[in-house]
Amino acid sequence: MALLAQQVISRAGTTPTYSAAAASTTVVTGDRSFLHVKNTNGSSMTVTITTTAQVDGQAAADLVVTVPATTGDKMIGPLSARLFASTADGFSAAITYSSTTSVTVANLVI
């Protein structure tokens, strides 16, 4: 899984750089970390962020977000470490995409 570079949003304004979605990626978690997904494909698609948190010994459900077809545009987050940080490294969240055709993503931090 490739780690998406974080792009810091500044008061002066930020023009995000988007990369083509891969089947699976990771991002650094944090209370100010967001994923911006754009879908220009003719079909809707889903983004799944693996949840690692547990409540009373039960695994919390993964976060699944549907991004509409053609002009779909979703900001997802914040990607809190309490919910999404990998048990292997303690800081990254695993993300999968149901489709990567005509899908671009950016990892933004405020």
Wavefront OBJ file of the C-alpha trace (Angstrom):
o trace
v 0.000 0.000 0.000
v 1.306 3.394 -0.972
v 1.250 6.230 1.550
v -0.462 9.346 0.202
v 1.523 12.489 0.964
v -0.177 14.928 3.310
v -0.886 18.373 1.934
v -1.256 21.143 4.502
v -4.053 23.654 3.947
v -2.725 27.145 4.606
v -4.460 30.445 5.307
v -3.004 31.785 2.070
v -4.834 29.036 0.181
v -3.833 25.616 -1.055
v -4.325 24.072 -4.461
v -4.380 20.333 -3.742
v -2.513 17.897 -5.939
v -4.588 14.820 -6.760
v -3.237 11.415 -7.661
v -4.926 8.504 -9.360
v -6.505 6.147 -6.853
v -4.778 2.801 -6.401
v -6.626 -0.317 -5.255
v -5.390 0.362 -1.730
v -3.524 3.229 -0.095
v -2.699 4.519 3.366
v -2.781 7.968 4.940
v -1.399 9.328 8.191
v -4.230 9.560 10.707
v -5.039 12.594 12.800
v -7.878 14.780 13.996
v -7.061 17.236 11.190
v -6.504 14.684 8.420
v -9.040 14.360 5.585
v -9.321 12.427 2.343
v -10.721 14.224 -0.713
v -12.051 11.820 -3.365
v -13.214 12.824 -6.845
v -15.047 10.399 -9.126
v -15.621 11.241 -12.800
v -16.501 7.657 -13.742
v -20.013 6.919 -15.004
v -20.677 4.699 -11.978
v -20.671 5.455 -8.284
v -17.957 3.849 -6.177
v -17.189 3.290 -2.507
v -14.250 4.209 -0.331
v -13.632 1.969 2.680
v -11.443 3.082 5.568
v -10.544 0.213 7.864
v -11.467 0.857 11.481
v -9.160 -0.606 14.107
v -11.014 0.660 17.199
v -12.965 -1.564 19.542
v -15.876 -0.736 21.809
v -16.450 -3.099 24.722
v -14.313 -5.706 22.968
v -16.282 -5.481 19.728
v -14.716 -4.201 16.511
v -16.150 -0.915 15.270
v -17.570 -0.996 11.746
v -15.382 0.193 8.880
v -16.206 3.608 7.451
v -17.763 3.141 3.995
v -18.518 6.239 1.906
v -20.266 6.217 -1.477
v -18.929 8.713 -4.013
v -21.528 9.533 -6.694
v -20.932 8.986 -10.402
v -19.706 11.557 -12.929
v -19.252 14.613 -10.698
v -18.827 12.838 -7.364
v -16.797 14.791 -4.861
v -16.454 13.781 -1.186
v -14.408 15.104 1.727
v -13.987 12.270 4.237
v -12.759 12.781 7.760
v -11.399 13.644 10.146
v -9.422 10.416 10.111
v -8.864 10.094 13.837
v -6.067 7.837 15.067
v -8.430 6.549 17.786
v -10.587 4.965 15.087
v -8.305 4.233 12.163
v -4.617 3.933 13.199
v -3.053 0.646 12.118
v -2.184 -1.737 14.919
v 1.034 -2.520 13.009
v 2.511 1.002 12.890
v 0.182 3.065 15.103
v -0.300 5.946 12.677
v -1.550 4.951 9.216
v -5.084 4.187 8.041
v -5.780 1.583 5.349
v -8.049 2.694 2.504
v -9.530 0.672 -0.347
v -11.562 1.773 -3.363
v -14.253 -0.293 -5.095
v -13.136 1.237 -8.392
v -10.087 3.245 -9.391
v -11.117 4.155 -12.926
v -11.398 7.946 -13.207
v -10.961 8.355 -9.425
v -8.449 10.800 -7.920
v -7.575 11.424 -4.283
v -5.742 13.906 -2.084
v -4.817 13.699 1.603
v -5.375 17.109 3.197
v -4.482 18.355 6.664
v -5.793 21.517 8.280
l 1 2 3 4 5 6 7 8 9 10 11 12 13 14 15 16 17 18 19 20 21 22 23 24 25 26 27 28 29 30 31 32 33 34 35 36 37 38 39 40 41 42 43 44 45 46 47 48 49 50 51 52 53 54 55 56 57 58 59 60 61 62 63 64 65 66 67 68 69 70 71 72 73 74 75 76 77 78 79 80 81 82 83 84 85 86 87 88 89 90 91 92 93 94 95 96 97 98 99 100 101 102 103 104 105 106 107 108 109 110
